[in-house]
């Protein structure tokens, strides 16, 4: 039924033309029948003309009904058909399952930042670890995997200071750079933190906001929120740009 309605709506012009032709023929037949009825001399001729006249009237009424039906289908029934009925539903094409291999882990390298040095009371990683750093007596750079090779002891630095060495232990939690000197009031201040174990270039920090003078820098490596290893410390001098000795 829905297909028939859609077909009639699409072919409405054809049906209108067919009805117009039928109306024209019916009117012509009606006119001829009436004329023959008036001019008939015998009763049989008048009866035949009357029958032709009735057929013409029925044809005329049928064509008018056809026009009305096509109009209603085209303007009322077809626009209100559900879309699923107006067009056949598409059967989704099943996609083949693609067998995926094991995904490689994504390694995120933390960016090297250059913060302005601000005294902080620690990383918030546990009072026990901070207390161990404050009260412990450590031999400088004695723990394997916690070393600073650049800057070297006594070296003059300025601007962006690149730190090289090793912060490679297991288990590993994070490592940080700290600095102490007269400008910091004798307290350790945080320079930068990193959450990935490394060897070679460990990071950088900005010395431009520091007054010239002697400082002690240290590398602190954590194996857990409350577990800290003996730090590696190195004495350096912060100078003006151009004062630093060339590095190999």
PEUR-V339680 format. One record per run of one state. SS is the DSSP state (@ for helix, = for strand, . for the rest). FROM is the first residue (numbers start at 1). TO is the last residue. If there is no record, write none. Layout:
SS:FROM:TO / SS:FROM:TO
//
This chain:
.:1:1 / @:2:10 / .:11:11 / @:12:39 / .:40:42 / @:43:80 / .:81:82 / @:83:86 / .:87:117 / =:118:118 / .:119:126 / @:127:135 / .:136:145 / =:146:150 / .:151:155 / =:156:157 / .:158:159 / =:160:167 / .:168:173 / =:174:181 / @:182:184 / .:185:188 / =:189:194 / .:195:197 / =:198:206 / .:207:212 / =:213:224 / .:225:226 / =:227:228 / .:229:231 / =:232:238 / .:239:248
//
